[in-house]
């Protein structure tokens, strides 16, 4: 077997993976749609101010995406978190995460 054949075998395996796992998608259109808002905002984010500001933006985007994946309205969830976080003990802050 030549190297070219091995590469072809891997490509076929990756391409047909969706046949074995119904959760897999044949295309990456959903992922591209999810990233579209991020790509559109990139220019404005140049003015975020610092690396720390970028890290905070990533944290917020992660929480919003997690809320969406759990079928929760991100705006309503964030409003609820902001309303309750001051009264939440640090040992129970995990209860405010989107999957709870």
Beta strands, then each sheet from edge to edge (+ up, - down):
end
